[in-house]
Amino acid sequence: MVVVDTARVKDYLTKTKLTTLDYVINPYIGCPNKCLYCYAAYMSIFSKHKEQWGDFIDVKQTRKKINTFKIKNKKVMISTVTDPYNSFEEKYGITRMIMEQLVNSEAYISVVTKSKLVLRDLDLFKKMKHIEIALSISVLDEKLKKKLEPNSSTIEERVETLKLLKQNGIKSIVFISPLIPQITDFKSIIEKTKDYADEYWFDNLNLRSSFKTKMFQFINKEYPIYKSLYDDIYNKKKSAVFCRTK
């Protein structure tokens, strides 16, 4: 069960230190996708919750409208530490409300999600001058996906979402993230999605805090052959081959 609460914020827009972006918008605090590898889990320490990351979500609320003049010609990502189209978005519509404010902006908007719910806002995307949608995929096997990302859309749903975005003239991106050493088969992902993707992004698996322990437990149980490899990469900080290819 996910604990749901509200969080009053001054502004949805946050200046970021990420070198490739100017601003980020995270409509929620927390993420019910509960991905085993989630790099954002460290943010639990900044929340009011005792629950673990993935077991709570705060719905952000503010009366302040997004200053679209401020982000003119700027790069804005939705979002970096939550899925903007998570399962609670259908009820609360915070991302939808934010996108409505951004429709006529001159900003370069990037949306990152694992959810087919993003298709709900196609009507808004079609009105936007600079918009790109990235669907995150790290594995193709549905059973493995269920273990790694228990509460996210299926891989087939994501591929179908990419297809429909492409058909509707929206720039579609496959974000191969994270690249899980010896498990992510990026060539197969590209082969499966190449007809629907305008671009590919890649991001390595980053492990920290308690989720590092959980990921190591998963590897030790499911892929013990890679135990020493993960120890080399994430404990001894040695370089290694990050992806499996056929």
N, C-alpha and C positions, 0 to 999 in steps of 0.2 A: 504493500500500500504506500502510495506517495503522499506525503504531507504537503498540503497546499496552503499558501499564505500570500499576503500582499506585501509589497515593498514600495514605499513612497520614495521617489527619486527626484532630483532637481531637474534632470534633463535626460532624455533618451540618448542624446549624442555625447560620445566620449572621445576626447583626443587620445590618440594612441602613439606609443613609441615604436610600433612595428614599422620597419623601414619602407615597406611596400604600400602602406596605407596612411591616410590622414586621420580618419575617424572610424570608430566602430559603434554599432548599435546592438546591444544584447537585450532583447525584449523581456527576458526572464533571467532569474538567478536560479541556477540548478538546471538539471536536464534529466528527464525520466527515461531517456534511451538506455541509460545505465551501461554504457559501453565499458567493457572490462579494462580497456587500455586508456581510458580518457585522461588526457594531459591536464584537463581543467579541474580535476578532482581536488587539487591543492586549494581551490577557492573555498572549500568547505570551512576553512579556518577563519574566513572573513564574514561568514554568515552567522545568523543567530541560532542556527539549527544544531541539534545534537545528532540528528540523523546523518547517515553517510551520504556522500554524493550519489545521486541517482534516486534517493529515497525522499527527496524534498524538492519543491519548486516554489519560488516566489514570483508572483505576477507583478511586474513593475507598473507603477502608475504615476503619472504626473499631469499637471494641468498645462505645463509649458509646451507650446508647439515647437516643432523642429524648425530651427532657423535655416531655411533653404538658401538664403543669401550667403550664409557663413560657409556652406559646403559647395558653393559654385566651383565647378571644375576640380573638386577634390575627390579623392578615392575613399569610399565608405563601404565597409563590410558589415553584412548582417548574416550571421554573427560569429563571434570568435570563441565564446565559452558556453554556448548553449545552442540547441537546435531551434531556430526561430519557428519552425513548423512542427514542433513536438506535439504529442498527443493532447496536450491541454490547450493548444492554440485554437483548436476547433471550437472550444467552449468560450474562451476569453477574447480571442480575436485581437490581441495586442499587436502582433506583427501586421495583420491586415490594416489596422488603424495607422500604424507607422508608414506602411507602404502608400496609403492614401495621401499622407502628407508629403511624400516624396515624388508623387507622380509627375509634377511639373518642375522638379528641381533640375539643375544643370550638373548635378553630381554624377560621378561614375559609381554605380551601385553594383556590388557583388553580393549575392545571396548564397550561403552554404548550408546545405541540409542533407538529411538522409530520408526525407519524407515525401511521399507522393502528394501530401496535402498542399504542397507548393503550387500544384496545378489549379487550386481554387482561385488563386490570384492572377491567373492569366490575363484577365480583363484589364488589370492595372499594369502589368508588365508591357502589354501592347501599347500603352500610352506613354511609356517612359522612354526618354531619349537615349540614355546609356544604362543598360541593364544586362547582367549576365547571371545565370543560375548554375551553381556547381552542385552536382550530386556526388556525395562521398561514397566510395566503394573501396574496400580493402581485401575482400575475398568474394569468390563466386559461389562457393558451396553453401547452400541454405542451412544445413545442419550446423556447420561451423559458424556461420553468421549468427545463428540463434544463440550459440554459446558466448560469442564475443559481443554481440549487440542485441540483447534479448528483446528490447522493446521498440526497435526501429522497423521501418518498412522492409519488405523482402527485397532481395536483389532483383528479382524479375520486375517488381513494382517500380524500382528505381530506373531500370533500363527502359521500361515502358514510359516512365515520366520523361526521361531524356528524349525519347522518340517524339512524344507529343509536344515538348518544348520546341524541338527542332522544326516540327511541322508547322508550328505557329510563329515561326520566325524569331524565336528568342535565342540569343546566344547561349549554348549549352556546353557545360564543362564537366568532365569527369575528374574528380579530385581523388586520386588514388592515395588514400590517407586512412590510417597510417600504413607505411610500408613495413609489414611485420616480417622480420628476418626469417628467410627460408619458408615462409608460409604464404605471403602475398605473391601471387603469380601475375605480375603486372602485364606481361605479354598477352595472357589470356583475357584479362580485363579489357585491354585495348582492342583485341580482336572482336570481343563481344559487343563493344560499344562504338566502334570506329565510324559506323554509319550515322551516328546520332550526336557525336561530340565535335564541337568546333575547336576544342582545346583540351589539354591535359595538364593537371597540376599534380605535384608529388610532395609528400611530406613524410619524414622518417618517424618511426615509433619513438616517442619520448616517454620515459618512465620515471616517476618520482613518487614519493610518499607511500601510502598504503597500497596504491594501485600497482606499484612496482612489485610489491610482494604478491599480490593477487595474480599478476601476469606471470610471474615466475612459477607460482603454484600451478597455473594452467599449463605452462610449457612442460613442467616436470611430470604432470599427469598425462597430457595428451601427446606431447612430442618429446619424450625423455632423451631422444637422440640429439636434440639441440640444446640440452641443458648447459653443456660446457661453452657452446657458442654464445649463448645469452650472458653467461657469466663473463666471458671475454669482452663482450660489447658494453654491457651496462654496469659491470662492477670493476673490471680491470681496464676499461676504456680503450680496448684494442679495436683497430679497424677490422671489418669483416664484410663478407658478401651479405647484403641486406635482403635480397629477394631470390625467390626460386623461379627458375625458368625451365621450360620443357626442353 
